[in-house]
Amino acid sequence: MSSQPKKLNAKTLRQMSREERLKLLDQLRAEYVRLQTQRARGIIENSGRIRYIRRAIARILTIEREQSS
């Protein structure tokens, strides 16, 4: 996913527009499913990426909840 920023920390995510965050969330969820499938088949190349993506998804959802209230 070359279109996403290298670091998905909270500061970077808060600077994004809501539409950008939601688009990124969709991309991350799709990649997460793909990696989970690869892991189940035993052909995953970078297993650490699963953890990174899961945490990035959680960060985005947290920021969305903070800003919606």
mmJSON file of the N, C-alpha and C atoms, coordinates in Angstrom:
{"data_MODEL":{"atom_site":{
"group_PDB":["ATOM","ATOM","ATOM","ATOM","ATOM","ATOM","ATOM","ATOM","ATOM","ATOM","ATOM","ATOM","ATOM","ATOM","ATOM","ATOM","ATOM","ATOM","ATOM","ATOM","ATOM","ATOM","ATOM","ATOM","ATOM","ATOM","ATOM","ATOM","ATOM","ATOM","ATOM","ATOM","ATOM","ATOM","ATOM","ATOM","ATOM","ATOM","ATOM","ATOM","ATOM","ATOM","ATOM","ATOM","ATOM","ATOM","ATOM","ATOM","ATOM","ATOM","ATOM","ATOM","ATOM","ATOM","ATOM","ATOM","ATOM","ATOM","ATOM","ATOM","ATOM","ATOM","ATOM","ATOM","ATOM","ATOM","ATOM","ATOM","ATOM","ATOM","ATOM","ATOM","ATOM","ATOM","ATOM","ATOM","ATOM","ATOM","ATOM","ATOM","ATOM","ATOM","ATOM","ATOM","ATOM","ATOM","ATOM","ATOM","ATOM","ATOM","ATOM","ATOM","ATOM","ATOM","ATOM","ATOM","ATOM","ATOM","ATOM","ATOM","ATOM","ATOM","ATOM","ATOM","ATOM","ATOM","ATOM","ATOM","ATOM","ATOM","ATOM","ATOM","ATOM","ATOM","ATOM","ATOM","ATOM","ATOM","ATOM","ATOM","ATOM","ATOM","ATOM","ATOM","ATOM","ATOM","ATOM","ATOM","ATOM","ATOM","ATOM","ATOM","ATOM","ATOM","ATOM","ATOM","ATOM","ATOM","ATOM","ATOM","ATOM","ATOM","ATOM","ATOM","ATOM","ATOM","ATOM","ATOM","ATOM","ATOM","ATOM","ATOM","ATOM","ATOM","ATOM","ATOM","ATOM","ATOM","ATOM","ATOM","ATOM","ATOM","ATOM","ATOM","ATOM","ATOM","ATOM","ATOM","ATOM","ATOM","ATOM","ATOM","ATOM","ATOM","ATOM","ATOM","ATOM","ATOM","ATOM","ATOM","ATOM","ATOM","ATOM","ATOM","ATOM","ATOM","ATOM","ATOM","ATOM","ATOM","ATOM","ATOM","ATOM","ATOM","ATOM","ATOM","ATOM","ATOM","ATOM","ATOM","ATOM","ATOM","ATOM","ATOM","ATOM","ATOM","ATOM"],
"id":[1,2,3,4,5,6,7,8,9,10,11,12,13,14,15,16,17,18,19,20,21,22,23,24,25,26,27,28,29,30,31,32,33,34,35,36,37,38,39,40,41,42,43,44,45,46,47,48,49,50,51,52,53,54,55,56,57,58,59,60,61,62,63,64,65,66,67,68,69,70,71,72,73,74,75,76,77,78,79,80,81,82,83,84,85,86,87,88,89,90,91,92,93,94,95,96,97,98,99,100,101,102,103,104,105,106,107,108,109,110,111,112,113,114,115,116,117,118,119,120,121,122,123,124,125,126,127,128,129,130,131,132,133,134,135,136,137,138,139,140,141,142,143,144,145,146,147,148,149,150,151,152,153,154,155,156,157,158,159,160,161,162,163,164,165,166,167,168,169,170,171,172,173,174,175,176,177,178,179,180,181,182,183,184,185,186,187,188,189,190,191,192,193,194,195,196,197,198,199,200,201,202,203,204,205,206,207],
"type_symbol":["N","C","C","N","C","C","N","C","C","N","C","C","N","C","C","N","C","C","N","C","C","N","C","C","N","C","C","N","C","C","N","C","C","N","C","C","N","C","C","N","C","C","N","C","C","N","C","C","N","C","C","N","C","C","N","C","C","N","C","C","N","C","C","N","C","C","N","C","C","N","C","C","N","C","C","N","C","C","N","C","C","N","C","C","N","C","C","N","C","C","N","C","C","N","C","C","N","C","C","N","C","C","N","C","C","N","C","C","N","C","C","N","C","C","N","C","C","N","C","C","N","C","C","N","C","C","N","C","C","N","C","C","N","C","C","N","C","C","N","C","C","N","C","C","N","C","C","N","C","C","N","C","C","N","C","C","N","C","C","N","C","C","N","C","C","N","C","C","N","C","C","N","C","C","N","C","C","N","C","C","N","C","C","N","C","C","N","C","C","N","C","C","N","C","C","N","C","C","N","C","C","N","C","C","N","C","C"],
"label_atom_id":["N","CA","C","N","CA","C","N","CA","C","N","CA","C","N","CA","C","N","CA","C","N","CA","C","N","CA","C","N","CA","C","N","CA","C","N","CA","C","N","CA","C","N","CA","C","N","CA","C","N","CA","C","N","CA","C","N","CA","C","N","CA","C","N","CA","C","N","CA","C","N","CA","C","N","CA","C","N","CA","C","N","CA","C","N","CA","C","N","CA","C","N","CA","C","N","CA","C","N","CA","C","N","CA","C","N","CA","C","N","CA","C","N","CA","C","N","CA","C","N","CA","C","N","CA","C","N","CA","C","N","CA","C","N","CA","C","N","CA","C","N","CA","C","N","CA","C","N","CA","C","N","CA","C","N","CA","C","N","CA","C","N","CA","C","N","CA","C","N","CA","C","N","CA","C","N","CA","C","N","CA","C","N","CA","C","N","CA","C","N","CA","C","N","CA","C","N","CA","C","N","CA","C","N","CA","C","N","CA","C","N","CA","C","N","CA","C","N","CA","C","N","CA","C","N","CA","C","N","CA","C","N","CA","C","N","CA","C","N","CA","C"],
"label_alt_id":[null,null,null,null,null,null,null,null,null,null,null,null,null,null,null,null,null,null,null,null,null,null,null,null,null,null,null,null,null,null,null,null,null,null,null,null,null,null,null,null,null,null,null,null,null,null,null,null,null,null,null,null,null,null,null,null,null,null,null,null,null,null,null,null,null,null,null,null,null,null,null,null,null,null,null,null,null,null,null,null,null,null,null,null,null,null,null,null,null,null,null,null,null,null,null,null,null,null,null,null,null,null,null,null,null,null,null,null,null,null,null,null,null,null,null,null,null,null,null,null,null,null,null,null,null,null,null,null,null,null,null,null,null,null,null,null,null,null,null,null,null,null,null,null,null,null,null,null,null,null,null,null,null,null,null,null,null,null,null,null,null,null,null,null,null,null,null,null,null,null,null,null,null,null,null,null,null,null,null,null,null,null,null,null,null,null,null,null,null,null,null,null,null,null,null,null,null,null,null,null,null,null,null,null,null,null,null],
"label_comp_id":["MET","MET","MET","SER","SER","SER","SER","SER","SER","GLN","GLN","GLN","PRO","PRO","PRO","LYS","LYS","LYS","LYS","LYS","LYS","LEU","LEU","LEU","ASN","ASN","ASN","ALA","ALA","ALA","LYS","LYS","LYS","THR","THR","THR","LEU","LEU","LEU","ARG","ARG","ARG","GLN","GLN","GLN","MET","MET","MET","SER","SER","SER","ARG","ARG","ARG","GLU","GLU","GLU","GLU","GLU","GLU","ARG","ARG","ARG","LEU","LEU","LEU","LYS","LYS","LYS","LEU","LEU","LEU","LEU","LEU","LEU","ASP","ASP","ASP","GLN","GLN","GLN","LEU","LEU","LEU","ARG","ARG","ARG","ALA","ALA","ALA","GLU","GLU","GLU","TYR","TYR","TYR","VAL","VAL","VAL","ARG","ARG","ARG","LEU","LEU","LEU","GLN","GLN","GLN","THR","THR","THR","GLN","GLN","GLN","ARG","ARG","ARG","ALA","ALA","ALA","ARG","ARG","ARG","GLY","GLY","GLY","ILE","ILE","ILE","ILE","ILE","ILE","GLU","GLU","GLU","ASN","ASN","ASN","SER","SER","SER","GLY","GLY","GLY","ARG","ARG","ARG","ILE","ILE","ILE","ARG","ARG","ARG","TYR","TYR","TYR","ILE","ILE","ILE","ARG","ARG","ARG","ARG","ARG","ARG","ALA","ALA","ALA","ILE","ILE","ILE","ALA","ALA","ALA","ARG","ARG","ARG","ILE","ILE","ILE","LEU","LEU","LEU","THR","THR","THR","ILE","ILE","ILE","GLU","GLU","GLU","ARG","ARG","ARG","GLU","GLU","GLU","GLN","GLN","GLN","SER","SER","SER","SER","SER","SER"],
"label_asym_id":["A","A","A","A","A","A","A","A","A","A","A","A","A","A","A","A","A","A","A","A","A","A","A","A","A","A","A","A","A","A","A","A","A","A","A","A","A","A","A","A","A","A","A","A","A","A","A","A","A","A","A","A","A","A","A","A","A","A","A","A","A","A","A","A","A","A","A","A","A","A","A","A","A","A","A","A","A","A","A","A","A","A","A","A","A","A","A","A","A","A","A","A","A","A","A","A","A","A","A","A","A","A","A","A","A","A","A","A","A","A","A","A","A","A","A","A","A","A","A","A","A","A","A","A","A","A","A","A","A","A","A","A","A","A","A","A","A","A","A","A","A","A","A","A","A","A","A","A","A","A","A","A","A","A","A","A","A","A","A","A","A","A","A","A","A","A","A","A","A","A","A","A","A","A","A","A","A","A","A","A","A","A","A","A","A","A","A","A","A","A","A","A","A","A","A","A","A","A","A","A","A","A","A","A","A","A","A"],
"label_entity_id":["1","1","1","1","1","1","1","1","1","1","1","1","1","1","1","1","1","1","1","1","1","1","1","1","1","1","1","1","1","1","1","1","1","1","1","1","1","1","1","1","1","1","1","1","1","1","1","1","1","1","1","1","1","1","1","1","1","1","1","1","1","1","1","1","1","1","1","1","1","1","1","1","1","1","1","1","1","1","1","1","1","1","1","1","1","1","1","1","1","1","1","1","1","1","1","1","1","1","1","1","1","1","1","1","1","1","1","1","1","1","1","1","1","1","1","1","1","1","1","1","1","1","1","1","1","1","1","1","1","1","1","1","1","1","1","1","1","1","1","1","1","1","1","1","1","1","1","1","1","1","1","1","1","1","1","1","1","1","1","1","1","1","1","1","1","1","1","1","1","1","1","1","1","1","1","1","1","1","1","1","1","1","1","1","1","1","1","1","1","1","1","1","1","1","1","1","1","1","1","1","1","1","1","1","1","1","1"],
"label_seq_id":[1,1,1,2,2,2,3,3,3,4,4,4,5,5,5,6,6,6,7,7,7,8,8,8,9,9,9,10,10,10,11,11,11,12,12,12,13,13,13,14,14,14,15,15,15,16,16,16,17,17,17,18,18,18,19,19,19,20,20,20,21,21,21,22,22,22,23,23,23,24,24,24,25,25,25,26,26,26,27,27,27,28,28,28,29,29,29,30,30,30,31,31,31,32,32,32,33,33,33,34,34,34,35,35,35,36,36,36,37,37,37,38,38,38,39,39,39,40,40,40,41,41,41,42,42,42,43,43,43,44,44,44,45,45,45,46,46,46,47,47,47,48,48,48,49,49,49,50,50,50,51,51,51,52,52,52,53,53,53,54,54,54,55,55,55,56,56,56,57,57,57,58,58,58,59,59,59,60,60,60,61,61,61,62,62,62,63,63,63,64,64,64,65,65,65,66,66,66,67,67,67,68,68,68,69,69,69],
"pdbx_PDB_ins_code":[null,null,null,null,null,null,null,null,null,null,null,null,null,null,null,null,null,null,null,null,null,null,null,null,null,null,null,null,null,null,null,null,null,null,null,null,null,null,null,null,null,null,null,null,null,null,null,null,null,null,null,null,null,null,null,null,null,null,null,null,null,null,null,null,null,null,null,null,null,null,null,null,null,null,null,null,null,null,null,null,null,null,null,null,null,null,null,null,null,null,null,null,null,null,null,null,null,null,null,null,null,null,null,null,null,null,null,null,null,null,null,null,null,null,null,null,null,null,null,null,null,null,null,null,null,null,null,null,null,null,null,null,null,null,null,null,null,null,null,null,null,null,null,null,null,null,null,null,null,null,null,null,null,null,null,null,null,null,null,null,null,null,null,null,null,null,null,null,null,null,null,null,null,null,null,null,null,null,null,null,null,null,null,null,null,null,null,null,null,null,null,null,null,null,null,null,null,null,null,null,null,null,null,null,null,null,null],
"Cartn_x":[0.844,0.0,0.886,1.313,2.247,1.589,0.266,-0.396,-0.578,-0.378,-0.58,0.706,0.58,1.772,2.553,3.856,4.695,4.308,4.06,3.679,2.218,1.474,0.063,-0.147,0.567,0.38,-0.848,-1.254,-2.482,-2.405,-1.255,-1.113,-1.353,-0.757,-0.932,-2.388,-3.017,-4.409,-5.352,-5.069,-5.93,-5.822,-4.686,-4.499,-5.221,-5.584,-6.302,-7.758,-8.383,-9.819,-10.557,-11.804,-12.593,-12.685,-12.866,-12.97,-11.679,-10.544,-9.254,-9.096,-9.496,-9.396,-10.277,-11.498,-12.411,-11.923,-11.351,-10.789,-9.618,-8.758,-7.623,-8.103,-9.157,-9.72,-10.186,-10.863,-11.298,-10.112,-9.064,-7.87,-7.193,-7.085,-6.441,-7.242,-8.555,-9.384,-9.24,-9.184,-9.005,-7.649,-6.613,-5.288,-5.242,-5.926,-5.962,-6.585,-7.687,-8.338,-7.407,-6.733,-5.808,-4.671,-4.117,-3.024,-3.487,-4.692,-5.231,-5.39,-5.834,-5.974,-4.617,-3.636,-2.284,-1.741,-2.001,-1.511,-2.165,-3.453,-4.158,-3.622,-3.206,-2.661,-1.184,-0.549,0.85,1.824,1.393,2.271,2.543,2.374,2.551,4.035,4.329,5.709,6.109,5.217,5.539,4.435,4.585,3.537,3.4,4.431,4.359,3.428,3.189,2.301,0.864,0.467,-0.889,-1.106,-0.158,-0.259,-0.294,0.559,0.614,-0.734,-1.304,-2.576,-3.702,-3.727,-4.775,-4.747,-3.556,-3.432,-3.785,-3.434,-3.783,-5.299,-5.966,-7.43,-8.014,-7.482,-7.966,-7.748,-6.603,-6.334,-7.355,-7.625,-8.581,-9.959,-10.395,-11.715,-11.795,-10.726,-10.692,-10.832,-10.092,-10.155,-11.539,-12.13,-13.484,-14.482,-14.359,-15.278,-15.061,-13.801,-13.503,-14.112,-13.985,-14.436,-15.939,-16.586,-18.031,-18.791,-18.127,-18.825,-18.592],
"Cartn_y":[-1.177,0.0,1.235,1.627,2.735,4.092,4.173,5.468,5.933,5.059,5.459,6.025,6.909,7.456,6.351,6.582,5.562,5.343,6.429,6.308,6.695,5.831,6.115,6.394,7.393,7.742,8.641,8.87,9.618,11.038,11.664,13.038,13.097,12.183,12.139,11.874,10.953,10.613,11.771,12.516,13.654,14.778,14.867,15.902,15.568,14.318,13.902,14.34,14.475,14.745,13.447,13.577,12.391,11.434,11.975,11.146,10.366,11.024,10.349,9.209,9.477,8.437,7.242,7.507,6.407,5.607,6.293,5.602,4.72,5.267,4.509,3.316,3.518,2.436,1.284,1.598,0.558,-0.189,0.548,-0.081,-0.996,-0.515,-1.312,-2.569,-2.445,-3.622,-4.663,-4.203,-5.133,-5.832,-5.067,-5.669,-6.63,-6.289,-7.151,-8.508,-8.483,-9.73,-10.546,-9.88,-10.563,-11.224,-10.496,-11.042,-12.186,-12.075,-13.158,-14.429,-14.261,-15.405,-16.025,-15.184,-15.683,-16.429,-15.887,-16.535,-17.902,-17.984,-19.255,-20.295,-19.833,-20.743,-21.043,-20.285,-20.514,-19.907,-18.871,-18.267,-16.789,-16.366,-14.945,-14.576,-13.417,-12.951,-12.113,-11.234,-10.317,-10.4,-11.283,-11.485,-10.297,-9.496,-8.315,-7.252,-7.291,-6.31,-6.462,-7.678,-7.9,-7.074,-7.117,-6.359,-4.864,-4.392,-2.978,-2.516,-3.289,-2.918,-2.939,-3.955,-4.042,-2.819,-2.395,-1.214,0.075,0.156,1.341,1.456,0.337,0.332,0.821,0.347,0.768,2.261,2.778,4.217,5.038,4.632,5.367,5.347,4.185,4.088,4.924,4.959,5.768,7.247,7.71,9.119,9.46,8.562,8.799,8.933,8.085,8.158,9.434,9.829,11.062,12.269,12.315,13.486,13.488,12.346,12.308,12.768,12.747,13.149,14.588],
"Cartn_z":[0.0,0.0,0.0,-1.113,-1.219,-1.023,-1.104,-0.997,0.447,1.415,2.8,3.39,4.376,5.021,5.722,5.887,6.51,7.963,8.69,10.097,10.246,10.858,11.097,12.577,13.088,14.49,14.636,15.855,16.114,15.563,15.665,15.175,13.668,12.937,11.487,11.128,11.835,11.544,11.858,12.916,13.26,12.234,11.557,10.544,9.242,9.058,7.853,7.941,6.793,6.791,7.124,7.481,7.836,6.654,5.455,4.256,4.007,4.223,4.046,5.051,6.296,7.328,7.0,6.545,6.232,5.027,4.05,2.889,3.329,4.176,4.693,5.518,6.296,7.103,6.214,5.123,4.187,3.597,3.228,2.654,3.673,4.905,5.947,6.272,6.302,6.576,5.47,4.223,3.103,3.195,3.519,3.652,4.838,5.917,7.095,6.755,6.021,5.618,4.725,3.801,2.896,3.685,4.649,5.448,6.35,6.888,7.719,6.883,5.648,4.746,4.453,4.198,3.937,5.152,6.335,7.552,7.735,7.446,7.583,6.596,5.426,4.414,4.648,5.525,5.845,4.858,4.125,3.116,3.386,4.615,4.935,4.932,4.351,4.266,5.476,5.914,7.003,8.061,9.008,10.006,10.955,11.109,11.961,11.419,10.133,9.495,10.0,10.354,10.867,12.129,13.031,14.281,14.0,13.102,12.744,12.182,11.286,10.667,11.685,12.539,13.561,14.477,14.847,15.717,14.976,13.704,12.916,12.778,12.572,12.497,13.82,14.927,16.245,16.458,16.028,16.161,15.377,14.153,13.32,13.965,14.424,15.049,16.323,17.096,18.316,17.983,16.992,16.598,16.06,15.288,14.774,15.922,16.924,18.07,18.878,19.044,19.778,19.078,17.777,17.039,16.789,16.94,16.737,17.978,19.128,20.362,20.717],
"occupancy":[1.0,1.0,1.0,1.0,1.0,1.0,1.0,1.0,1.0,1.0,1.0,1.0,1.0,1.0,1.0,1.0,1.0,1.0,1.0,1.0,1.0,1.0,1.0,1.0,1.0,1.0,1.0,1.0,1.0,1.0,1.0,1.0,1.0,1.0,1.0,1.0,1.0,1.0,1.0,1.0,1.0,1.0,1.0,1.0,1.0,1.0,1.0,1.0,1.0,1.0,1.0,1.0,1.0,1.0,1.0,1.0,1.0,1.0,1.0,1.0,1.0,1.0,1.0,1.0,1.0,1.0,1.0,1.0,1.0,1.0,1.0,1.0,1.0,1.0,1.0,1.0,1.0,1.0,1.0,1.0,1.0,1.0,1.0,1.0,1.0,1.0,1.0,1.0,1.0,1.0,1.0,1.0,1.0,1.0,1.0,1.0,1.0,1.0,1.0,1.0,1.0,1.0,1.0,1.0,1.0,1.0,1.0,1.0,1.0,1.0,1.0,1.0,1.0,1.0,1.0,1.0,1.0,1.0,1.0,1.0,1.0,1.0,1.0,1.0,1.0,1.0,1.0,1.0,1.0,1.0,1.0,1.0,1.0,1.0,1.0,1.0,1.0,1.0,1.0,1.0,1.0,1.0,1.0,1.0,1.0,1.0,1.0,1.0,1.0,1.0,1.0,1.0,1.0,1.0,1.0,1.0,1.0,1.0,1.0,1.0,1.0,1.0,1.0,1.0,1.0,1.0,1.0,1.0,1.0,1.0,1.0,1.0,1.0,1.0,1.0,1.0,1.0,1.0,1.0,1.0,1.0,1.0,1.0,1.0,1.0,1.0,1.0,1.0,1.0,1.0,1.0,1.0,1.0,1.0,1.0,1.0,1.0,1.0,1.0,1.0,1.0,1.0,1.0,1.0,1.0,1.0,1.0],
"B_iso_or_equiv":[0.0,0.0,0.0,0.0,0.0,0.0,0.0,0.0,0.0,0.0,0.0,0.0,0.0,0.0,0.0,0.0,0.0,0.0,0.0,0.0,0.0,0.0,0.0,0.0,0.0,0.0,0.0,0.0,0.0,0.0,0.0,0.0,0.0,0.0,0.0,0.0,0.0,0.0,0.0,0.0,0.0,0.0,0.0,0.0,0.0,0.0,0.0,0.0,0.0,0.0,0.0,0.0,0.0,0.0,0.0,0.0,0.0,0.0,0.0,0.0,0.0,0.0,0.0,0.0,0.0,0.0,0.0,0.0,0.0,0.0,0.0,0.0,0.0,0.0,0.0,0.0,0.0,0.0,0.0,0.0,0.0,0.0,0.0,0.0,0.0,0.0,0.0,0.0,0.0,0.0,0.0,0.0,0.0,0.0,0.0,0.0,0.0,0.0,0.0,0.0,0.0,0.0,0.0,0.0,0.0,0.0,0.0,0.0,0.0,0.0,0.0,0.0,0.0,0.0,0.0,0.0,0.0,0.0,0.0,0.0,0.0,0.0,0.0,0.0,0.0,0.0,0.0,0.0,0.0,0.0,0.0,0.0,0.0,0.0,0.0,0.0,0.0,0.0,0.0,0.0,0.0,0.0,0.0,0.0,0.0,0.0,0.0,0.0,0.0,0.0,0.0,0.0,0.0,0.0,0.0,0.0,0.0,0.0,0.0,0.0,0.0,0.0,0.0,0.0,0.0,0.0,0.0,0.0,0.0,0.0,0.0,0.0,0.0,0.0,0.0,0.0,0.0,0.0,0.0,0.0,0.0,0.0,0.0,0.0,0.0,0.0,0.0,0.0,0.0,0.0,0.0,0.0,0.0,0.0,0.0,0.0,0.0,0.0,0.0,0.0,0.0,0.0,0.0,0.0,0.0,0.0,0.0],
"pdbx_formal_charge":[null,null,null,null,null,null,null,null,null,null,null,null,null,null,null,null,null,null,null,null,null,null,null,null,null,null,null,null,null,null,null,null,null,null,null,null,null,null,null,null,null,null,null,null,null,null,null,null,null,null,null,null,null,null,null,null,null,null,null,null,null,null,null,null,null,null,null,null,null,null,null,null,null,null,null,null,null,null,null,null,null,null,null,null,null,null,null,null,null,null,null,null,null,null,null,null,null,null,null,null,null,null,null,null,null,null,null,null,null,null,null,null,null,null,null,null,null,null,null,null,null,null,null,null,null,null,null,null,null,null,null,null,null,null,null,null,null,null,null,null,null,null,null,null,null,null,null,null,null,null,null,null,null,null,null,null,null,null,null,null,null,null,null,null,null,null,null,null,null,null,null,null,null,null,null,null,null,null,null,null,null,null,null,null,null,null,null,null,null,null,null,null,null,null,null,null,null,null,null,null,null,null,null,null,null,null,null],
"auth_seq_id":[1,1,1,2,2,2,3,3,3,4,4,4,5,5,5,6,6,6,7,7,7,8,8,8,9,9,9,10,10,10,11,11,11,12,12,12,13,13,13,14,14,14,15,15,15,16,16,16,17,17,17,18,18,18,19,19,19,20,20,20,21,21,21,22,22,22,23,23,23,24,24,24,25,25,25,26,26,26,27,27,27,28,28,28,29,29,29,30,30,30,31,31,31,32,32,32,33,33,33,34,34,34,35,35,35,36,36,36,37,37,37,38,38,38,39,39,39,40,40,40,41,41,41,42,42,42,43,43,43,44,44,44,45,45,45,46,46,46,47,47,47,48,48,48,49,49,49,50,50,50,51,51,51,52,52,52,53,53,53,54,54,54,55,55,55,56,56,56,57,57,57,58,58,58,59,59,59,60,60,60,61,61,61,62,62,62,63,63,63,64,64,64,65,65,65,66,66,66,67,67,67,68,68,68,69,69,69],
"auth_comp_id":["MET","MET","MET","SER","SER","SER","SER","SER","SER","GLN","GLN","GLN","PRO","PRO","PRO","LYS","LYS","LYS","LYS","LYS","LYS","LEU","LEU","LEU","ASN","ASN","ASN","ALA","ALA","ALA","LYS","LYS","LYS","THR","THR","THR","LEU","LEU","LEU","ARG","ARG","ARG","GLN","GLN","GLN","MET","MET","MET","SER","SER","SER","ARG","ARG","ARG","GLU","GLU","GLU","GLU","GLU","GLU","ARG","ARG","ARG","LEU","LEU","LEU","LYS","LYS","LYS","LEU","LEU","LEU","LEU","LEU","LEU","ASP","ASP","ASP","GLN","GLN","GLN","LEU","LEU","LEU","ARG","ARG","ARG","ALA","ALA","ALA","GLU","GLU","GLU","TYR","TYR","TYR","VAL","VAL","VAL","ARG","ARG","ARG","LEU","LEU","LEU","GLN","GLN","GLN","THR","THR","THR","GLN","GLN","GLN","ARG","ARG","ARG","ALA","ALA","ALA","ARG","ARG","ARG","GLY","GLY","GLY","ILE","ILE","ILE","ILE","ILE","ILE","GLU","GLU","GLU","ASN","ASN","ASN","SER","SER","SER","GLY","GLY","GLY","ARG","ARG","ARG","ILE","ILE","ILE","ARG","ARG","ARG","TYR","TYR","TYR","ILE","ILE","ILE","ARG","ARG","ARG","ARG","ARG","ARG","ALA","ALA","ALA","ILE","ILE","ILE","ALA","ALA","ALA","ARG","ARG","ARG","ILE","ILE","ILE","LEU","LEU","LEU","THR","THR","THR","ILE","ILE","ILE","GLU","GLU","GLU","ARG","ARG","ARG","GLU","GLU","GLU","GLN","GLN","GLN","SER","SER","SER","SER","SER","SER"],
"auth_asym_id":["A","A","A","A","A","A","A","A","A","A","A","A","A","A","A","A","A","A","A","A","A","A","A","A","A","A","A","A","A","A","A","A","A","A","A","A","A","A","A","A","A","A","A","A","A","A","A","A","A","A","A","A","A","A","A","A","A","A","A","A","A","A","A","A","A","A","A","A","A","A","A","A","A","A","A","A","A","A","A","A","A","A","A","A","A","A","A","A","A","A","A","A","A","A","A","A","A","A","A","A","A","A","A","A","A","A","A","A","A","A","A","A","A","A","A","A","A","A","A","A","A","A","A","A","A","A","A","A","A","A","A","A","A","A","A","A","A","A","A","A","A","A","A","A","A","A","A","A","A","A","A","A","A","A","A","A","A","A","A","A","A","A","A","A","A","A","A","A","A","A","A","A","A","A","A","A","A","A","A","A","A","A","A","A","A","A","A","A","A","A","A","A","A","A","A","A","A","A","A","A","A","A","A","A","A","A","A"],
"auth_atom_id":["N","CA","C","N","CA","C","N","CA","C","N","CA","C","N","CA","C","N","CA","C","N","CA","C","N","CA","C","N","CA","C","N","CA","C","N","CA","C","N","CA","C","N","CA","C","N","CA","C","N","CA","C","N","CA","C","N","CA","C","N","CA","C","N","CA","C","N","CA","C","N","CA","C","N","CA","C","N","CA","C","N","CA","C","N","CA","C","N","CA","C","N","CA","C","N","CA","C","N","CA","C","N","CA","C","N","CA","C","N","CA","C","N","CA","C","N","CA","C","N","CA","C","N","CA","C","N","CA","C","N","CA","C","N","CA","C","N","CA","C","N","CA","C","N","CA","C","N","CA","C","N","CA","C","N","CA","C","N","CA","C","N","CA","C","N","CA","C","N","CA","C","N","CA","C","N","CA","C","N","CA","C","N","CA","C","N","CA","C","N","CA","C","N","CA","C","N","CA","C","N","CA","C","N","CA","C","N","CA","C","N","CA","C","N","CA","C","N","CA","C","N","CA","C","N","CA","C","N","CA","C","N","CA","C","N","CA","C","N","CA","C"],
"pdbx_PDB_model_num":[1,1,1,1,1,1,1,1,1,1,1,1,1,1,1,1,1,1,1,1,1,1,1,1,1,1,1,1,1,1,1,1,1,1,1,1,1,1,1,1,1,1,1,1,1,1,1,1,1,1,1,1,1,1,1,1,1,1,1,1,1,1,1,1,1,1,1,1,1,1,1,1,1,1,1,1,1,1,1,1,1,1,1,1,1,1,1,1,1,1,1,1,1,1,1,1,1,1,1,1,1,1,1,1,1,1,1,1,1,1,1,1,1,1,1,1,1,1,1,1,1,1,1,1,1,1,1,1,1,1,1,1,1,1,1,1,1,1,1,1,1,1,1,1,1,1,1,1,1,1,1,1,1,1,1,1,1,1,1,1,1,1,1,1,1,1,1,1,1,1,1,1,1,1,1,1,1,1,1,1,1,1,1,1,1,1,1,1,1,1,1,1,1,1,1,1,1,1,1,1,1,1,1,1,1,1,1]
}}}
